[in-house]
Amino acid sequence: DVDGVWFVQTATGDPAVDTQVSADAEAQRIWCVNASDHEASAAWTPAVAVVDDVQ
């Protein structure tokens, strides 16, 4: 259910479910991060790693 929201993040571990959530969000013009397929995502979250003092 994406009604009334402006941002969705889907990371269910099931690519079919993530694809459906992304499609539902896209149909309502809602930003969506799809963890299963970054190229199909309308938005991305950055990945950051810290090792000692290097980021």
CHARMM internal coordinates of N, CA and C (Angstrom, degrees):
IC EDIT
DIST 1 N 1 CA 1.4509
DIST 1 CA 1 C 1.5297
ANGL 1 N 1 CA 1 C 108.43
DIST 1 C 2 N 1.3009
ANGL 1 CA 1 C 2 N 116.59
DIHE 1 N 1 CA 1 C 2 N 113.52
DIST 2 N 2 CA 1.4632
ANGL 1 C 2 N 2 CA 121.09
DIHE 1 CA 1 C 2 N 2 CA -179.83
DIST 2 CA 2 C 1.5240
ANGL 2 N 2 CA 2 C 111.85
DIHE 1 C 2 N 2 CA 2 C -113.46
DIST 2 C 3 N 1.3228
ANGL 2 CA 2 C 3 N 117.22
DIHE 2 N 2 CA 2 C 3 N 11.30
DIST 3 N 3 CA 1.4634
ANGL 2 C 3 N 3 CA 120.62
DIHE 2 CA 2 C 3 N 3 CA -179.52
DIST 3 CA 3 C 1.5238
ANGL 3 N 3 CA 3 C 111.26
DIHE 2 C 3 N 3 CA 3 C -64.09
DIST 3 C 4 N 1.3323
ANGL 3 CA 3 C 4 N 115.63
DIHE 3 N 3 CA 3 C 4 N 130.79
DIST 4 N 4 CA 1.4532
ANGL 3 C 4 N 4 CA 121.39
DIHE 3 CA 3 C 4 N 4 CA 173.90
DIST 4 CA 4 C 1.5170
ANGL 4 N 4 CA 4 C 115.57
DIHE 3 C 4 N 4 CA 4 C 81.77
DIST 4 C 5 N 1.3282
ANGL 4 CA 4 C 5 N 118.41
DIHE 4 N 4 CA 4 C 5 N 7.95
DIST 5 N 5 CA 1.4611
ANGL 4 C 5 N 5 CA 120.10
DIHE 4 CA 4 C 5 N 5 CA 179.41
DIST 5 CA 5 C 1.5232
ANGL 5 N 5 CA 5 C 109.71
DIHE 4 C 5 N 5 CA 5 C -110.60
DIST 5 C 6 N 1.3314
ANGL 5 CA 5 C 6 N 117.24
DIHE 5 N 5 CA 5 C 6 N 163.85
DIST 6 N 6 CA 1.4675
ANGL 5 C 6 N 6 CA 120.54
DIHE 5 CA 5 C 6 N 6 CA 178.52
DIST 6 CA 6 C 1.5244
ANGL 6 N 6 CA 6 C 112.07
DIHE 5 C 6 N 6 CA 6 C -115.23
DIST 6 C 7 N 1.3581
ANGL 6 CA 6 C 7 N 116.80
DIHE 6 N 6 CA 6 C 7 N -8.64
DIST 7 N 7 CA 1.4662
ANGL 6 C 7 N 7 CA 120.77
DIHE 6 CA 6 C 7 N 7 CA -178.07
DIST 7 CA 7 C 1.5217
ANGL 7 N 7 CA 7 C 109.31
DIHE 6 C 7 N 7 CA 7 C -147.77
DIST 7 C 8 N 1.3398
ANGL 7 CA 7 C 8 N 116.21
DIHE 7 N 7 CA 7 C 8 N 135.91
DIST 8 N 8 CA 1.4642
ANGL 7 C 8 N 8 CA 122.29
DIHE 7 CA 7 C 8 N 8 CA 178.98
DIST 8 CA 8 C 1.5239
ANGL 8 N 8 CA 8 C 108.37
DIHE 7 C 8 N 8 CA 8 C -131.13
DIST 8 C 9 N 1.3251
ANGL 8 CA 8 C 9 N 116.37
DIHE 8 N 8 CA 8 C 9 N 141.09
DIST 9 N 9 CA 1.4585
ANGL 8 C 9 N 9 CA 120.78
DIHE 8 CA 8 C 9 N 9 CA 170.83
DIST 9 CA 9 C 1.5222
ANGL 9 N 9 CA 9 C 106.92
DIHE 8 C 9 N 9 CA 9 C -125.47
DIST 9 C 10 N 1.3331
ANGL 9 CA 9 C 10 N 116.33
DIHE 9 N 9 CA 9 C 10 N 124.64
DIST 10 N 10 CA 1.4550
ANGL 9 C 10 N 10 CA 120.53
DIHE 9 CA 9 C 10 N 10 CA -179.95
DIST 10 CA 10 C 1.5216
ANGL 10 N 10 CA 10 C 109.81
DIHE 9 C 10 N 10 CA 10 C -117.95
DIST 10 C 11 N 1.3228
ANGL 10 CA 10 C 11 N 114.86
DIHE 10 N 10 CA 10 C 11 N 124.30
DIST 11 N 11 CA 1.4692
ANGL 10 C 11 N 11 CA 121.82
DIHE 10 CA 10 C 11 N 11 CA -179.26
DIST 11 CA 11 C 1.5240
ANGL 11 N 11 CA 11 C 107.94
DIHE 10 C 11 N 11 CA 11 C -149.41
DIST 11 C 12 N 1.3258
ANGL 11 CA 11 C 12 N 115.75
DIHE 11 N 11 CA 11 C 12 N 60.82
DIST 12 N 12 CA 1.4640
ANGL 11 C 12 N 12 CA 120.30
DIHE 11 CA 11 C 12 N 12 CA -174.50
DIST 12 CA 12 C 1.5204
ANGL 12 N 12 CA 12 C 113.48
DIHE 11 C 12 N 12 CA 12 C -81.13
DIST 12 C 13 N 1.3413
ANGL 12 CA 12 C 13 N 116.48
DIHE 12 N 12 CA 12 C 13 N -18.68
DIST 13 N 13 CA 1.4529
ANGL 12 C 13 N 13 CA 120.07
DIHE 12 CA 12 C 13 N 13 CA -173.25
DIST 13 CA 13 C 1.5194
ANGL 13 N 13 CA 13 C 112.21
DIHE 12 C 13 N 13 CA 13 C 89.36
DIST 13 C 14 N 1.3261
ANGL 13 CA 13 C 14 N 116.64
DIHE 13 N 13 CA 13 C 14 N -5.70
DIST 14 N 14 CA 1.4652
ANGL 13 C 14 N 14 CA 122.51
DIHE 13 CA 13 C 14 N 14 CA 177.46
DIST 14 CA 14 C 1.5277
ANGL 14 N 14 CA 14 C 107.73
DIHE 13 C 14 N 14 CA 14 C -115.14
DIST 14 C 15 N 1.3300
ANGL 14 CA 14 C 15 N 118.12
DIHE 14 N 14 CA 14 C 15 N 104.29
DIST 15 N 15 CA 1.4686
ANGL 14 C 15 N 15 CA 120.69
DIHE 14 CA 14 C 15 N 15 CA -176.65
DIST 15 CA 15 C 1.5253
ANGL 15 N 15 CA 15 C 113.96
DIHE 14 C 15 N 15 CA 15 C -54.80
DIST 15 C 16 N 1.3256
ANGL 15 CA 15 C 16 N 118.49
DIHE 15 N 15 CA 15 C 16 N -33.49
DIST 16 N 16 CA 1.4647
ANGL 15 C 16 N 16 CA 120.68
DIHE 15 CA 15 C 16 N 16 CA 179.40
DIST 16 CA 16 C 1.5275
ANGL 16 N 16 CA 16 C 111.03
DIHE 15 C 16 N 16 CA 16 C -66.21
DIST 16 C 17 N 1.3191
ANGL 16 CA 16 C 17 N 116.73
DIHE 16 N 16 CA 16 C 17 N -41.53
DIST 17 N 17 CA 1.4683
ANGL 16 C 17 N 17 CA 120.73
DIHE 16 CA 16 C 17 N 17 CA 178.06
DIST 17 CA 17 C 1.5238
ANGL 17 N 17 CA 17 C 109.82
DIHE 16 C 17 N 17 CA 17 C -67.16
DIST 17 C 18 N 1.3335
ANGL 17 CA 17 C 18 N 117.13
DIHE 17 N 17 CA 17 C 18 N -45.46
DIST 18 N 18 CA 1.4637
ANGL 17 C 18 N 18 CA 120.50
DIHE 17 CA 17 C 18 N 18 CA 179.31
DIST 18 CA 18 C 1.5284
ANGL 18 N 18 CA 18 C 111.04
DIHE 17 C 18 N 18 CA 18 C -60.01
DIST 18 C 19 N 1.3336
ANGL 18 CA 18 C 19 N 117.27
DIHE 18 N 18 CA 18 C 19 N -39.33
DIST 19 N 19 CA 1.4636
ANGL 18 C 19 N 19 CA 121.12
DIHE 18 CA 18 C 19 N 19 CA 178.29
DIST 19 CA 19 C 1.5221
ANGL 19 N 19 CA 19 C 110.75
DIHE 18 C 19 N 19 CA 19 C -64.10
DIST 19 C 20 N 1.3265
ANGL 19 CA 19 C 20 N 117.54
DIHE 19 N 19 CA 19 C 20 N -41.30
DIST 20 N 20 CA 1.4659
ANGL 19 C 20 N 20 CA 120.69
DIHE 19 CA 19 C 20 N 20 CA 179.51
DIST 20 CA 20 C 1.5244
ANGL 20 N 20 CA 20 C 111.24
DIHE 19 C 20 N 20 CA 20 C -67.01
DIST 20 C 21 N 1.3285
ANGL 20 CA 20 C 21 N 116.97
DIHE 20 N 20 CA 20 C 21 N -42.42
DIST 21 N 21 CA 1.4676
ANGL 20 C 21 N 21 CA 120.41
DIHE 20 CA 20 C 21 N 21 CA 177.73
DIST 21 CA 21 C 1.5266
ANGL 21 N 21 CA 21 C 109.59
DIHE 20 C 21 N 21 CA 21 C -61.10
DIST 21 C 22 N 1.3295
ANGL 21 CA 21 C 22 N 117.08
DIHE 21 N 21 CA 21 C 22 N -43.95
DIST 22 N 22 CA 1.4665
ANGL 21 C 22 N 22 CA 121.12
DIHE 21 CA 21 C 22 N 22 CA 178.19
DIST 22 CA 22 C 1.5219
ANGL 22 N 22 CA 22 C 111.25
DIHE 21 C 22 N 22 CA 22 C -60.90
DIST 22 C 23 N 1.3228
ANGL 22 CA 22 C 23 N 116.67
DIHE 22 N 22 CA 22 C 23 N -42.68
DIST 23 N 23 CA 1.4658
ANGL 22 C 23 N 23 CA 120.60
DIHE 22 CA 22 C 23 N 23 CA 179.10
DIST 23 CA 23 C 1.5214
ANGL 23 N 23 CA 23 C 111.20
DIHE 22 C 23 N 23 CA 23 C -64.16
DIST 23 C 24 N 1.3236
ANGL 23 CA 23 C 24 N 117.10
DIHE 23 N 23 CA 23 C 24 N -41.26
DIST 24 N 24 CA 1.4661
ANGL 23 C 24 N 24 CA 120.71
DIHE 23 CA 23 C 24 N 24 CA 177.64
DIST 24 CA 24 C 1.5241
ANGL 24 N 24 CA 24 C 110.81
DIHE 23 C 24 N 24 CA 24 C -62.46
DIST 24 C 25 N 1.3245
ANGL 24 CA 24 C 25 N 116.20
DIHE 24 N 24 CA 24 C 25 N -41.88
DIST 25 N 25 CA 1.4637
ANGL 24 C 25 N 25 CA 120.60
DIHE 24 CA 24 C 25 N 25 CA 178.71
DIST 25 CA 25 C 1.5266
ANGL 25 N 25 CA 25 C 110.40
DIHE 24 C 25 N 25 CA 25 C -65.77
DIST 25 C 26 N 1.3177
ANGL 25 CA 25 C 26 N 116.82
DIHE 25 N 25 CA 25 C 26 N -46.61
DIST 26 N 26 CA 1.4658
ANGL 25 C 26 N 26 CA 121.28
DIHE 25 CA 25 C 26 N 26 CA -179.60
DIST 26 CA 26 C 1.5245
ANGL 26 N 26 CA 26 C 111.28
DIHE 25 C 26 N 26 CA 26 C -59.34
DIST 26 C 27 N 1.3190
ANGL 26 CA 26 C 27 N 117.05
DIHE 26 N 26 CA 26 C 27 N -40.00
DIST 27 N 27 CA 1.4642
ANGL 26 C 27 N 27 CA 121.43
DIHE 26 CA 26 C 27 N 27 CA -179.82
DIST 27 CA 27 C 1.5226
ANGL 27 N 27 CA 27 C 111.91
DIHE 26 C 27 N 27 CA 27 C -61.34
DIST 27 C 28 N 1.3445
ANGL 27 CA 27 C 28 N 116.26
DIHE 27 N 27 CA 27 C 28 N -27.20
DIST 28 N 28 CA 1.4633
ANGL 27 C 28 N 28 CA 120.94
DIHE 27 CA 27 C 28 N 28 CA -180.00
DIST 28 CA 28 C 1.5255
ANGL 28 N 28 CA 28 C 112.10
DIHE 27 C 28 N 28 CA 28 C -105.34
DIST 28 C 29 N 1.3416
ANGL 28 CA 28 C 29 N 116.65
DIHE 28 N 28 CA 28 C 29 N 11.60
DIST 29 N 29 CA 1.4622
ANGL 28 C 29 N 29 CA 123.08
DIHE 28 CA 28 C 29 N 29 CA 178.67
DIST 29 CA 29 C 1.5336
ANGL 29 N 29 CA 29 C 111.80
DIHE 28 C 29 N 29 CA 29 C 57.58
DIST 29 C 30 N 1.3274
ANGL 29 CA 29 C 30 N 114.98
DIHE 29 N 29 CA 29 C 30 N 46.78
DIST 30 N 30 CA 1.4640
ANGL 29 C 30 N 30 CA 122.78
DIHE 29 CA 29 C 30 N 30 CA 179.73
DIST 30 CA 30 C 1.5240
ANGL 30 N 30 CA 30 C 107.96
DIHE 29 C 30 N 30 CA 30 C -108.91
DIST 30 C 31 N 1.3423
ANGL 30 CA 30 C 31 N 116.60
DIHE 30 N 30 CA 30 C 31 N 134.11
DIST 31 N 31 CA 1.4625
ANGL 30 C 31 N 31 CA 120.91
DIHE 30 CA 30 C 31 N 31 CA 175.31
DIST 31 CA 31 C 1.5173
ANGL 31 N 31 CA 31 C 108.58
DIHE 30 C 31 N 31 CA 31 C -59.71
DIST 31 C 32 N 1.3423
ANGL 31 CA 31 C 32 N 116.69
DIHE 31 N 31 CA 31 C 32 N 135.54
DIST 32 N 32 CA 1.4617
ANGL 31 C 32 N 32 CA 120.48
DIHE 31 CA 31 C 32 N 32 CA -179.89
DIST 32 CA 32 C 1.5184
ANGL 32 N 32 CA 32 C 110.81
DIHE 31 C 32 N 32 CA 32 C -141.34
DIST 32 C 33 N 1.3262
ANGL 32 CA 32 C 33 N 116.26
DIHE 32 N 32 CA 32 C 33 N 131.91
DIST 33 N 33 CA 1.4597
ANGL 32 C 33 N 33 CA 123.17
DIHE 32 CA 32 C 33 N 33 CA 170.79
DIST 33 CA 33 C 1.5230
ANGL 33 N 33 CA 33 C 106.48
DIHE 32 C 33 N 33 CA 33 C -100.74
DIST 33 C 34 N 1.3261
ANGL 33 CA 33 C 34 N 115.83
DIHE 33 N 33 CA 33 C 34 N 119.22
DIST 34 N 34 CA 1.4573
ANGL 33 C 34 N 34 CA 121.96
DIHE 33 CA 33 C 34 N 34 CA 179.50
DIST 34 CA 34 C 1.5257
ANGL 34 N 34 CA 34 C 108.01
DIHE 33 C 34 N 34 CA 34 C -106.07
DIST 34 C 35 N 1.3158
ANGL 34 CA 34 C 35 N 117.49
DIHE 34 N 34 CA 34 C 35 N 106.75
DIST 35 N 35 CA 1.4657
ANGL 34 C 35 N 35 CA 121.62
DIHE 34 CA 34 C 35 N 35 CA -177.19
DIST 35 CA 35 C 1.5250
ANGL 35 N 35 CA 35 C 112.34
DIHE 34 C 35 N 35 CA 35 C -66.72
DIST 35 C 36 N 1.3147
ANGL 35 CA 35 C 36 N 117.84
DIHE 35 N 35 CA 35 C 36 N -21.39
DIST 36 N 36 CA 1.4644
ANGL 35 C 36 N 36 CA 121.04
DIHE 35 CA 35 C 36 N 36 CA -179.77
DIST 36 CA 36 C 1.5217
ANGL 36 N 36 CA 36 C 113.14
DIHE 35 C 36 N 36 CA 36 C -81.18
DIST 36 C 37 N 1.3442
ANGL 36 CA 36 C 37 N 117.21
DIHE 36 N 36 CA 36 C 37 N -23.76
DIST 37 N 37 CA 1.4663
ANGL 36 C 37 N 37 CA 120.27
DIHE 36 CA 36 C 37 N 37 CA -174.64
DIST 37 CA 37 C 1.5219
ANGL 37 N 37 CA 37 C 109.80
DIHE 36 C 37 N 37 CA 37 C -151.96
DIST 37 C 38 N 1.3372
ANGL 37 CA 37 C 38 N 116.55
DIHE 37 N 37 CA 37 C 38 N 90.62
DIST 38 N 38 CA 1.4634
ANGL 37 C 38 N 38 CA 119.66
DIHE 37 CA 37 C 38 N 38 CA -176.02
DIST 38 CA 38 C 1.5215
ANGL 38 N 38 CA 38 C 112.14
DIHE 37 C 38 N 38 CA 38 C -63.18
DIST 38 C 39 N 1.3268
ANGL 38 CA 38 C 39 N 118.10
DIHE 38 N 38 CA 38 C 39 N -28.80
DIST 39 N 39 CA 1.4607
ANGL 38 C 39 N 39 CA 119.80
DIHE 38 CA 38 C 39 N 39 CA -179.58
DIST 39 CA 39 C 1.5259
ANGL 39 N 39 CA 39 C 112.00
DIHE 38 C 39 N 39 CA 39 C -71.91
DIST 39 C 40 N 1.3136
ANGL 39 CA 39 C 40 N 117.82
DIHE 39 N 39 CA 39 C 40 N -21.02
DIST 40 N 40 CA 1.4599
ANGL 39 C 40 N 40 CA 121.67
DIHE 39 CA 39 C 40 N 40 CA 177.90
DIST 40 CA 40 C 1.5256
ANGL 40 N 40 CA 40 C 111.75
DIHE 39 C 40 N 40 CA 40 C -94.68
DIST 40 C 41 N 1.3206
ANGL 40 CA 40 C 41 N 117.21
DIHE 40 N 40 CA 40 C 41 N 2.53
DIST 41 N 41 CA 1.4624
ANGL 40 C 41 N 41 CA 121.35
DIHE 40 CA 40 C 41 N 41 CA -178.05
DIST 41 CA 41 C 1.5189
ANGL 41 N 41 CA 41 C 111.65
DIHE 40 C 41 N 41 CA 41 C -83.89
DIST 41 C 42 N 1.3166
ANGL 41 CA 41 C 42 N 115.49
DIHE 41 N 41 CA 41 C 42 N 142.63
DIST 42 N 42 CA 1.4615
ANGL 41 C 42 N 42 CA 120.99
DIHE 41 CA 41 C 42 N 42 CA 174.57
DIST 42 CA 42 C 1.5255
ANGL 42 N 42 CA 42 C 110.64
DIHE 41 C 42 N 42 CA 42 C -82.77
DIST 42 C 43 N 1.3315
ANGL 42 CA 42 C 43 N 116.82
DIHE 42 N 42 CA 42 C 43 N -15.71
DIST 43 N 43 CA 1.4658
ANGL 42 C 43 N 43 CA 121.74
DIHE 42 CA 42 C 43 N 43 CA -179.52
DIST 43 CA 43 C 1.5253
ANGL 43 N 43 CA 43 C 107.94
DIHE 42 C 43 N 43 CA 43 C -146.51
DIST 43 C 44 N 1.3193
ANGL 43 CA 43 C 44 N 116.00
DIHE 43 N 43 CA 43 C 44 N 161.32
DIST 44 N 44 CA 1.4651
ANGL 43 C 44 N 44 CA 121.66
DIHE 43 CA 43 C 44 N 44 CA -179.84
DIST 44 CA 44 C 1.5161
ANGL 44 N 44 CA 44 C 109.28
DIHE 43 C 44 N 44 CA 44 C -132.75
DIST 44 C 45 N 1.3198
ANGL 44 CA 44 C 45 N 116.05
DIHE 44 N 44 CA 44 C 45 N 152.96
DIST 45 N 45 CA 1.4596
ANGL 44 C 45 N 45 CA 121.27
DIHE 44 CA 44 C 45 N 45 CA 171.60
DIST 45 CA 45 C 1.5239
ANGL 45 N 45 CA 45 C 107.02
DIHE 44 C 45 N 45 CA 45 C -113.37
DIST 45 C 46 N 1.3182
ANGL 45 CA 45 C 46 N 117.04
DIHE 45 N 45 CA 45 C 46 N 140.05
DIST 46 N 46 CA 1.4632
ANGL 45 C 46 N 46 CA 119.34
DIHE 45 CA 45 C 46 N 46 CA -177.79
DIST 46 CA 46 C 1.5289
ANGL 46 N 46 CA 46 C 111.42
DIHE 45 C 46 N 46 CA 46 C -75.13
DIST 46 C 47 N 1.3069
ANGL 46 CA 46 C 47 N 115.07
DIHE 46 N 46 CA 46 C 47 N 148.42
DIST 47 N 47 CA 1.4617
ANGL 46 C 47 N 47 CA 121.16
DIHE 46 CA 46 C 47 N 47 CA 172.98
DIST 47 CA 47 C 1.5244
ANGL 47 N 47 CA 47 C 107.23
DIHE 46 C 47 N 47 CA 47 C -102.42
DIST 47 C 48 N 1.3069
ANGL 47 CA 47 C 48 N 116.47
DIHE 47 N 47 CA 47 C 48 N 134.18
DIST 48 N 48 CA 1.4617
ANGL 47 C 48 N 48 CA 121.06
DIHE 47 CA 47 C 48 N 48 CA -178.23
DIST 48 CA 48 C 1.5216
ANGL 48 N 48 CA 48 C 108.27
DIHE 47 C 48 N 48 CA 48 C -130.11
DIST 48 C 49 N 1.3144
ANGL 48 CA 48 C 49 N 115.44
DIHE 48 N 48 CA 48 C 49 N 134.64
DIST 49 N 49 CA 1.4625
ANGL 48 C 49 N 49 CA 120.65
DIHE 48 CA 48 C 49 N 49 CA 175.62
DIST 49 CA 49 C 1.5221
ANGL 49 N 49 CA 49 C 108.56
DIHE 48 C 49 N 49 CA 49 C -124.12
DIST 49 C 50 N 1.3136
ANGL 49 CA 49 C 50 N 116.33
DIHE 49 N 49 CA 49 C 50 N 141.40
DIST 50 N 50 CA 1.4531
ANGL 49 C 50 N 50 CA 121.59
DIHE 49 CA 49 C 50 N 50 CA 176.91
DIST 50 CA 50 C 1.5260
ANGL 50 N 50 CA 50 C 107.76
DIHE 49 C 50 N 50 CA 50 C -124.56
DIST 50 C 51 N 1.3290
ANGL 50 CA 50 C 51 N 115.82
DIHE 50 N 50 CA 50 C 51 N 124.13
DIST 51 N 51 CA 1.4603
ANGL 50 C 51 N 51 CA 122.31
DIHE 50 CA 50 C 51 N 51 CA 175.94
DIST 51 CA 51 C 1.5178
ANGL 51 N 51 CA 51 C 106.56
DIHE 50 C 51 N 51 CA 51 C -128.40
DIST 51 C 52 N 1.3121
ANGL 51 CA 51 C 52 N 115.21
DIHE 51 N 51 CA 51 C 52 N 114.67
DIST 52 N 52 CA 1.4607
ANGL 51 C 52 N 52 CA 121.36
DIHE 51 CA 51 C 52 N 52 CA -172.94
DIST 52 CA 52 C 1.5262
ANGL 52 N 52 CA 52 C 108.45
DIHE 51 C 52 N 52 CA 52 C 55.13
DIST 52 C 53 N 1.3378
ANGL 52 CA 52 C 53 N 117.79
DIHE 52 N 52 CA 52 C 53 N -119.24
DIST 53 N 53 CA 1.4654
ANGL 52 C 53 N 53 CA 119.01
DIHE 52 CA 52 C 53 N 53 CA -179.03
DIST 53 CA 53 C 1.5342
ANGL 53 N 53 CA 53 C 111.98
DIHE 52 C 53 N 53 CA 53 C -106.29
DIST 53 C 54 N 1.3208
ANGL 53 CA 53 C 54 N 117.08
DIHE 53 N 53 CA 53 C 54 N 15.32
DIST 54 N 54 CA 1.4638
ANGL 53 C 54 N 54 CA 121.58
DIHE 53 CA 53 C 54 N 54 CA 179.75
DIST 54 CA 54 C 1.5270
ANGL 54 N 54 CA 54 C 109.17
DIHE 53 C 54 N 54 CA 54 C -103.45
DIST 54 C 55 N 1.3182
ANGL 54 CA 54 C 55 N 114.54
DIHE 54 N 54 CA 54 C 55 N 130.29
DIST 55 N 55 CA 1.4592
ANGL 54 C 55 N 55 CA 118.84
DIHE 54 CA 54 C 55 N 55 CA 178.60
DIST 55 CA 55 C 1.4993
ANGL 55 N 55 CA 55 C 109.27
DIHE 54 C 55 N 55 CA 55 C -121.37
END
COOR INIT
IC SEED 1 N 1 CA 1 C
IC BUILD
